């Protein structure tokens, strides 16, 4: 599946002084799919942390 936002993530990846990535948006529009697909294609290893479902991490934000 192709998404236009994938190109934005590739641009983010190539920036020398990039900031941490935060993907925000409406529910059920493909944010998680996009992030997982980008990580799988562009990096050897990725970590997925869901701050809503983890009670310990929920307090961080």
PyMOL Python script that loads the backbone (N, CA, C, O; Angstrom):
from pymol import cmd

cmd.read_pdbstr("""\
ATOM      1  N   UNK A   1       0.846  -1.168   0.000  1.00  0.00           N
ATOM      2  CA  UNK A   1       0.000   0.000   0.000  1.00  0.00           C
ATOM      3  C   UNK A   1       0.897   1.239   0.000  1.00  0.00           C
ATOM      4  O   UNK A   1       1.846   1.314   0.781  1.00  0.00           O
ATOM      5  N   UNK A   2       0.613   2.183  -0.845  1.00  0.00           N
ATOM      6  CA  UNK A   2       1.402   3.413  -0.920  1.00  0.00           C
ATOM      7  C   UNK A   2       0.654   4.532  -0.204  1.00  0.00           C
ATOM      8  O   UNK A   2      -0.559   4.683  -0.355  1.00  0.00           O
ATOM      9  N   UNK A   3       1.382   5.299   0.560  1.00  0.00           N
ATOM     10  CA  UNK A   3       0.808   6.473   1.222  1.00  0.00           C
ATOM     11  C   UNK A   3       1.722   7.667   0.971  1.00  0.00           C
ATOM     12  O   UNK A   3       2.946   7.541   1.005  1.00  0.00           O
ATOM     13  N   UNK A   4       1.125   8.811   0.723  1.00  0.00           N
ATOM     14  CA  UNK A   4       1.897  10.030   0.475  1.00  0.00           C
ATOM     15  C   UNK A   4       2.776  10.389   1.662  1.00  0.00           C
ATOM     16  O   UNK A   4       3.870  10.926   1.482  1.00  0.00           O
ATOM     17  N   UNK A   5       2.315  10.102   2.866  1.00  0.00           N
ATOM     18  CA  UNK A   5       3.062  10.445   4.066  1.00  0.00           C
ATOM     19  C   UNK A   5       4.378   9.677   4.155  1.00  0.00           C
ATOM     20  O   UNK A   5       5.298  10.111   4.849  1.00  0.00           O
ATOM     21  N   UNK A   6       4.480   8.545   3.464  1.00  0.00           N
ATOM     22  CA  UNK A   6       5.726   7.777   3.456  1.00  0.00           C
ATOM     23  C   UNK A   6       6.863   8.637   2.920  1.00  0.00           C
ATOM     24  O   UNK A   6       7.986   8.571   3.421  1.00  0.00           O
ATOM     25  N   UNK A   7       6.574   9.438   1.908  1.00  0.00           N
ATOM     26  CA  UNK A   7       7.586  10.338   1.346  1.00  0.00           C
ATOM     27  C   UNK A   7       8.022  11.367   2.384  1.00  0.00           C
ATOM     28  O   UNK A   7       9.202  11.711   2.459  1.00  0.00           O
ATOM     29  N   UNK A   8       7.085  11.857   3.179  1.00  0.00           N
ATOM     30  CA  UNK A   8       7.430  12.814   4.240  1.00  0.00           C
ATOM     31  C   UNK A   8       8.355  12.171   5.266  1.00  0.00           C
ATOM     32  O   UNK A   8       9.278  12.819   5.758  1.00  0.00           O
ATOM     33  N   UNK A   9       8.120  10.916   5.590  1.00  0.00           N
ATOM     34  CA  UNK A   9       8.976  10.217   6.541  1.00  0.00           C
ATOM     35  C   UNK A   9      10.373   9.993   5.972  1.00  0.00           C
ATOM     36  O   UNK A   9      11.364  10.071   6.699  1.00  0.00           O
ATOM     37  N   UNK A  10      10.451   9.718   4.688  1.00  0.00           N
ATOM     38  CA  UNK A  10      11.767   9.569   4.052  1.00  0.00           C
ATOM     39  C   UNK A  10      12.534  10.887   4.094  1.00  0.00           C
ATOM     40  O   UNK A  10      13.744  10.896   4.318  1.00  0.00           O
ATOM     41  N   UNK A  11      11.836  11.996   3.880  1.00  0.00           N
ATOM     42  CA  UNK A  11      12.466  13.312   3.972  1.00  0.00           C
ATOM     43  C   UNK A  11      12.954  13.552   5.396  1.00  0.00           C
ATOM     44  O   UNK A  11      14.066  14.039   5.598  1.00  0.00           O
ATOM     45  N   UNK A  12      12.129  13.214   6.379  1.00  0.00           N
ATOM     46  CA  UNK A  12      12.507  13.352   7.793  1.00  0.00           C
ATOM     47  C   UNK A  12      13.765  12.538   8.089  1.00  0.00           C
ATOM     48  O   UNK A  12      14.661  13.003   8.793  1.00  0.00           O
ATOM     49  N   UNK A  13      13.826  11.335   7.553  1.00  0.00           N
ATOM     50  CA  UNK A  13      14.963  10.448   7.825  1.00  0.00           C
ATOM     51  C   UNK A  13      16.277  11.027   7.297  1.00  0.00           C
ATOM     52  O   UNK A  13      17.323  10.829   7.914  1.00  0.00           O
ATOM     53  N   UNK A  14      16.241  11.724   6.187  1.00  0.00           N
ATOM     54  CA  UNK A  14      17.472  12.219   5.570  1.00  0.00           C
ATOM     55  C   UNK A  14      17.969  13.534   6.174  1.00  0.00           C
ATOM     56  O   UNK A  14      19.093  13.949   5.894  1.00  0.00           O
ATOM     57  N   UNK A  15      17.156  14.190   6.991  1.00  0.00           N
ATOM     58  CA  UNK A  15      17.584  15.445   7.610  1.00  0.00           C
ATOM     59  C   UNK A  15      18.693  15.183   8.614  1.00  0.00           C
ATOM     60  O   UNK A  15      18.638  14.222   9.382  1.00  0.00           O
ATOM     61  N   UNK A  16      19.685  16.034   8.601  1.00  0.00           N
ATOM     62  CA  UNK A  16      20.831  15.870   9.487  1.00  0.00           C
ATOM     63  C   UNK A  16      20.485  16.187  10.938  1.00  0.00           C
ATOM     64  O   UNK A  16      20.898  15.462  11.843  1.00  0.00           O
ATOM     65  N   UNK A  17      19.745  17.239  11.165  1.00  0.00           N
ATOM     66  CA  UNK A  17      19.391  17.666  12.522  1.00  0.00           C
ATOM     67  C   UNK A  17      17.908  17.422  12.804  1.00  0.00           C
ATOM     68  O   UNK A  17      17.204  18.324  13.257  1.00  0.00           O
ATOM     69  N   UNK A  18      17.442  16.216  12.538  1.00  0.00           N
ATOM     70  CA  UNK A  18      16.019  15.925  12.707  1.00  0.00           C
ATOM     71  C   UNK A  18      15.652  15.810  14.188  1.00  0.00           C
ATOM     72  O   UNK A  18      16.478  15.480  15.038  1.00  0.00           O
ATOM     73  N   UNK A  19      14.396  16.094  14.454  1.00  0.00           N
ATOM     74  CA  UNK A  19      13.843  15.971  15.797  1.00  0.00           C
ATOM     75  C   UNK A  19      13.136  14.617  15.903  1.00  0.00           C
ATOM     76  O   UNK A  19      12.872  13.980  14.884  1.00  0.00           O
ATOM     77  N   UNK A  20      12.828  14.173  17.122  1.00  0.00           N
ATOM     78  CA  UNK A  20      12.101  12.905  17.273  1.00  0.00           C
ATOM     79  C   UNK A  20      10.772  12.954  16.516  1.00  0.00           C
ATOM     80  O   UNK A  20      10.160  14.013  16.376  1.00  0.00           O
ATOM     81  N   UNK A  21      10.343  11.795  16.036  1.00  0.00           N
ATOM     82  CA  UNK A  21       9.122  11.705  15.255  1.00  0.00           C
ATOM     83  C   UNK A  21       7.919  11.477  16.157  1.00  0.00           C
ATOM     84  O   UNK A  21       7.918  10.575  16.995  1.00  0.00           O
ATOM     85  N   UNK A  22       6.898  12.301  15.975  1.00  0.00           N
ATOM     86  CA  UNK A  22       5.610  12.101  16.638  1.00  0.00           C
ATOM     87  C   UNK A  22       4.562  12.127  15.537  1.00  0.00           C
ATOM     88  O   UNK A  22       4.423  13.121  14.824  1.00  0.00           O
ATOM     89  N   UNK A  23       3.830  11.037  15.404  1.00  0.00           N
ATOM     90  CA  UNK A  23       2.794  10.947  14.373  1.00  0.00           C
ATOM     91  C   UNK A  23       1.449  11.153  15.055  1.00  0.00           C
ATOM     92  O   UNK A  23       1.053  10.369  15.918  1.00  0.00           O
ATOM     93  N   UNK A  24       0.753  12.210  14.664  1.00  0.00           N
ATOM     94  CA  UNK A  24      -0.539  12.527  15.253  1.00  0.00           C
ATOM     95  C   UNK A  24      -1.593  12.580  14.166  1.00  0.00           C
ATOM     96  O   UNK A  24      -1.289  12.845  13.003  1.00  0.00           O
ATOM     97  N   UNK A  25      -2.830  12.326  14.550  1.00  0.00           N
ATOM     98  CA  UNK A  25      -3.916  12.420  13.588  1.00  0.00           C
ATOM     99  C   UNK A  25      -5.166  11.749  14.106  1.00  0.00           C
ATOM    100  O   UNK A  25      -5.200  11.239  15.226  1.00  0.00           O
ATOM    101  N   UNK A  26      -6.186  11.757  13.281  1.00  0.00           N
ATOM    102  CA  UNK A  26      -7.474  11.163  13.638  1.00  0.00           C
ATOM    103  C   UNK A  26      -7.336   9.658  13.853  1.00  0.00           C
ATOM    104  O   UNK A  26      -6.339   9.049  13.463  1.00  0.00           O
ATOM    105  N   UNK A  27      -8.337   9.082  14.470  1.00  0.00           N
ATOM    106  CA  UNK A  27      -8.332   7.649  14.715  1.00  0.00           C
ATOM    107  C   UNK A  27      -8.565   6.875  13.417  1.00  0.00           C
ATOM    108  O   UNK A  27      -9.294   7.319  12.531  1.00  0.00           O
ATOM    109  N   UNK A  28      -7.934   5.722  13.329  1.00  0.00           N
ATOM    110  CA  UNK A  28      -8.143   4.750  12.253  1.00  0.00           C
ATOM    111  C   UNK A  28      -7.888   5.310  10.853  1.00  0.00           C
ATOM    112  O   UNK A  28      -8.670   5.077   9.931  1.00  0.00           O
ATOM    113  N   UNK A  29      -6.794   6.044  10.704  1.00  0.00           N
ATOM    114  CA  UNK A  29      -6.435   6.556   9.374  1.00  0.00           C
ATOM    115  C   UNK A  29      -5.144   5.941   8.857  1.00  0.00           C
ATOM    116  O   UNK A  29      -4.709   6.260   7.751  1.00  0.00           O
ATOM    117  N   UNK A  30      -4.511   5.046   9.657  1.00  0.00           N
ATOM    118  CA  UNK A  30      -3.325   4.339   9.186  1.00  0.00           C
ATOM    119  C   UNK A  30      -2.021   4.798   9.794  1.00  0.00           C
ATOM    120  O   UNK A  30      -0.959   4.507   9.244  1.00  0.00           O
ATOM    121  N   UNK A  31      -2.059   5.504  10.907  1.00  0.00           N
ATOM    122  CA  UNK A  31      -0.818   5.993  11.532  1.00  0.00           C
ATOM    123  C   UNK A  31       0.070   4.842  11.974  1.00  0.00           C
ATOM    124  O   UNK A  31       1.271   4.848  11.702  1.00  0.00           O
ATOM    125  N   UNK A  32      -0.501   3.860  12.648  1.00  0.00           N
ATOM    126  CA  UNK A  32       0.287   2.721  13.139  1.00  0.00           C
ATOM    127  C   UNK A  32       0.831   1.912  11.975  1.00  0.00           C
ATOM    128  O   UNK A  32       1.999   1.523  11.984  1.00  0.00           O
ATOM    129  N   UNK A  33       0.006   1.657  10.979  1.00  0.00           N
ATOM    130  CA  UNK A  33       0.463   0.914   9.803  1.00  0.00           C
ATOM    131  C   UNK A  33       1.627   1.643   9.141  1.00  0.00           C
ATOM    132  O   UNK A  33       2.636   1.030   8.792  1.00  0.00           O
ATOM    133  N   UNK A  34       1.481   2.960   8.970  1.00  0.00           N
ATOM    134  CA  UNK A  34       2.513   3.766   8.324  1.00  0.00           C
ATOM    135  C   UNK A  34       3.825   3.678   9.087  1.00  0.00           C
ATOM    136  O   UNK A  34       4.882   3.460   8.495  1.00  0.00           O
ATOM    137  N   UNK A  35       3.755   3.849  10.395  1.00  0.00           N
ATOM    138  CA  UNK A  35       4.957   3.832  11.215  1.00  0.00           C
ATOM    139  C   UNK A  35       5.634   2.466  11.191  1.00  0.00           C
ATOM    140  O   UNK A  35       6.857   2.386  11.076  1.00  0.00           O
ATOM    141  N   UNK A  36       4.857   1.397  11.297  1.00  0.00           N
ATOM    142  CA  UNK A  36       5.434   0.050  11.272  1.00  0.00           C
ATOM    143  C   UNK A  36       6.020  -0.285   9.903  1.00  0.00           C
ATOM    144  O   UNK A  36       7.096  -0.877   9.823  1.00  0.00           O
ATOM    145  N   UNK A  37       5.333   0.082   8.832  1.00  0.00           N
ATOM    146  CA  UNK A  37       5.836  -0.187   7.480  1.00  0.00           C
ATOM    147  C   UNK A  37       7.111   0.605   7.207  1.00  0.00           C
ATOM    148  O   UNK A  37       8.051   0.082   6.609  1.00  0.00           O
ATOM    149  N   UNK A  38       7.144   1.853   7.641  1.00  0.00           N
ATOM    150  CA  UNK A  38       8.336   2.687   7.459  1.00  0.00           C
ATOM    151  C   UNK A  38       9.516   2.095   8.230  1.00  0.00           C
ATOM    152  O   UNK A  38      10.621   1.997   7.696  1.00  0.00           O
ATOM    153  N   UNK A  39       9.286   1.707   9.468  1.00  0.00           N
ATOM    154  CA  UNK A  39      10.352   1.112  10.271  1.00  0.00           C
ATOM    155  C   UNK A  39      10.890  -0.163   9.664  1.00  0.00           C
ATOM    156  O   UNK A  39      12.100  -0.385   9.638  1.00  0.00           O
ATOM    157  N   UNK A  40       9.993  -1.002   9.175  1.00  0.00           N
ATOM    158  CA  UNK A  40      10.396  -2.281   8.590  1.00  0.00           C
ATOM    159  C   UNK A  40      11.198  -2.083   7.304  1.00  0.00           C
ATOM    160  O   UNK A  40      12.164  -2.804   7.055  1.00  0.00           O
ATOM    161  N   UNK A  41      10.802  -1.116   6.499  1.00  0.00           N
ATOM    162  CA  UNK A  41      11.466  -0.896   5.211  1.00  0.00           C
ATOM    163  C   UNK A  41      12.777  -0.117   5.352  1.00  0.00           C
ATOM    164  O   UNK A  41      13.725  -0.376   4.610  1.00  0.00           O
ATOM    165  N   UNK A  42      12.845   0.818   6.277  1.00  0.00           N
ATOM    166  CA  UNK A  42      13.973   1.740   6.327  1.00  0.00           C
ATOM    167  C   UNK A  42      15.009   1.450   7.408  1.00  0.00           C
ATOM    168  O   UNK A  42      16.100   2.018   7.370  1.00  0.00           O
ATOM    169  N   UNK A  43      14.698   0.584   8.367  1.00  0.00           N
ATOM    170  CA  UNK A  43      15.616   0.313   9.465  1.00  0.00           C
ATOM    171  C   UNK A  43      15.746  -1.188   9.701  1.00  0.00           C
ATOM    172  O   UNK A  43      14.818  -1.951   9.432  1.00  0.00           O
ATOM    173  N   UNK A  44      16.897  -1.599  10.203  1.00  0.00           N
ATOM    174  CA  UNK A  44      17.123  -3.015  10.500  1.00  0.00           C
ATOM    175  C   UNK A  44      16.332  -3.446  11.733  1.00  0.00           C
ATOM    176  O   UNK A  44      15.848  -4.576  11.800  1.00  0.00           O
ATOM    177  N   UNK A  45      16.203  -2.546  12.705  1.00  0.00           N
ATOM    178  CA  UNK A  45      15.457  -2.841  13.930  1.00  0.00           C
ATOM    179  C   UNK A  45      14.586  -1.650  14.284  1.00  0.00           C
ATOM    180  O   UNK A  45      14.981  -0.500  14.091  1.00  0.00           O
ATOM    181  N   UNK A  46      13.405  -1.930  14.799  1.00  0.00           N
ATOM    182  CA  UNK A  46      12.514  -0.871  15.263  1.00  0.00           C
ATOM    183  C   UNK A  46      11.879  -1.294  16.583  1.00  0.00           C
ATOM    184  O   UNK A  46      11.847  -2.477  16.922  1.00  0.00           O
ATOM    185  N   UNK A  47      11.378  -0.316  17.313  1.00  0.00           N
ATOM    186  CA  UNK A  47      10.661  -0.573  18.557  1.00  0.00           C
ATOM    187  C   UNK A  47       9.314   0.132  18.472  1.00  0.00           C
ATOM    188  O   UNK A  47       9.237   1.285  18.046  1.00  0.00           O
ATOM    189  N   UNK A  48       8.263  -0.552  18.873  1.00  0.00           N
ATOM    190  CA  UNK A  48       6.918   0.020  18.879  1.00  0.00           C
ATOM    191  C   UNK A  48       6.460   0.103  20.329  1.00  0.00           C
ATOM    192  O   UNK A  48       6.386  -0.909  21.025  1.00  0.00           O
ATOM    193  N   UNK A  49       6.154   1.308  20.773  1.00  0.00           N
ATOM    194  CA  UNK A  49       5.709   1.518  22.148  1.00  0.00           C
ATOM    195  C   UNK A  49       4.358   2.216  22.099  1.00  0.00           C
ATOM    196  O   UNK A  49       4.236   3.307  21.543  1.00  0.00           O
ATOM    197  N   UNK A  50       3.350   1.585  22.680  1.00  0.00           N
ATOM    198  CA  UNK A  50       2.015   2.164  22.730  1.00  0.00           C
ATOM    199  C   UNK A  50       1.810   2.727  24.131  1.00  0.00           C
ATOM    200  O   UNK A  50       1.643   1.966  25.084  1.00  0.00           O
ATOM    201  N   UNK A  51       1.820   4.052  24.266  1.00  0.00           N
ATOM    202  CA  UNK A  51       1.710   4.693  25.562  1.00  0.00           C
ATOM    203  C   UNK A  51       0.300   4.613  26.139  1.00  0.00           C
ATOM    204  O   UNK A  51       0.119   4.795  27.343  1.00  0.00           O
ATOM    205  N   UNK A  52      -0.696   4.346  25.307  1.00  0.00           N
ATOM    206  CA  UNK A  52      -2.066   4.230  25.814  1.00  0.00           C
ATOM    207  C   UNK A  52      -2.320   2.888  26.483  1.00  0.00           C
ATOM    208  O   UNK A  52      -3.011   2.829  27.500  1.00  0.00           O
ATOM    209  N   UNK A  53      -1.779   1.824  25.937  1.00  0.00           N
ATOM    210  CA  UNK A  53      -2.083   0.494  26.469  1.00  0.00           C
ATOM    211  C   UNK A  53      -1.134   0.056  27.583  1.00  0.00           C
ATOM    212  O   UNK A  53      -1.408  -0.935  28.259  1.00  0.00           O
ATOM    213  N   UNK A  54      -0.034   0.765  27.790  1.00  0.00           N
ATOM    214  CA  UNK A  54       0.930   0.417  28.830  1.00  0.00           C
ATOM    215  C   UNK A  54       0.737   1.380  30.007  1.00  0.00           C
ATOM    216  O   UNK A  54       1.074   2.559  29.905  1.00  0.00           O
ATOM    217  N   UNK A  55       0.196   0.877  31.124  1.00  0.00           N
ATOM    218  CA  UNK A  55      -0.112   1.733  32.266  1.00  0.00           C
ATOM    219  C   UNK A  55       1.126   2.428  32.839  1.00  0.00           C
ATOM    220  O   UNK A  55       1.039   3.578  33.270  1.00  0.00           O
ATOM    221  N   UNK A  56       2.250   1.762  32.848  1.00  0.00           N
ATOM    222  CA  UNK A  56       3.470   2.347  33.365  1.00  0.00           C
ATOM    223  C   UNK A  56       3.933   3.535  32.513  1.00  0.00           C
ATOM    224  O   UNK A  56       4.333   4.572  33.043  1.00  0.00           O
ATOM    225  N   UNK A  57       3.874   3.370  31.194  1.00  0.00           N
ATOM    226  CA  UNK A  57       4.318   4.422  30.289  1.00  0.00           C
ATOM    227  C   UNK A  57       3.268   5.518  30.091  1.00  0.00           C
ATOM    228  O   UNK A  57       3.599   6.626  29.670  1.00  0.00           O
ATOM    229  N   UNK A  58       2.014   5.212  30.392  1.00  0.00           N
ATOM    230  CA  UNK A  58       0.931   6.192  30.191  1.00  0.00           C
ATOM    231  C   UNK A  58       1.181   7.460  31.009  1.00  0.00           C
ATOM    232  O   UNK A  58       0.824   8.557  30.578  1.00  0.00           O
ATOM    233  N   UNK A  59       1.785   7.316  32.170  1.00  0.00           N
ATOM    234  CA  UNK A  59       2.065   8.458  33.016  1.00  0.00           C
ATOM    235  C   UNK A  59       3.134   9.385  32.482  1.00  0.00           C
ATOM    236  O   UNK A  59       3.249  10.524  32.935  1.00  0.00           O
ATOM    237  N   UNK A  60       3.913   8.918  31.532  1.00  0.00           N
ATOM    238  CA  UNK A  60       4.981   9.736  30.948  1.00  0.00           C
ATOM    239  C   UNK A  60       4.381  10.926  30.201  1.00  0.00           C
ATOM    240  O   UNK A  60       4.911  12.036  30.252  1.00  0.00           O
ATOM    241  N   UNK A  61       3.274  10.680  29.508  1.00  0.00           N
ATOM    242  CA  UNK A  61       2.622  11.749  28.754  1.00  0.00           C
ATOM    243  C   UNK A  61       1.309  12.099  29.402  1.00  0.00           C
ATOM    244  O   UNK A  61       0.598  12.980  28.920  1.00  0.00           O
TER     245      UNK A  61
END
""", "prot")
cmd.dss("prot")
cmd.show_as("cartoon", "prot")
cmd.util.cbc("prot")
cmd.orient("prot")
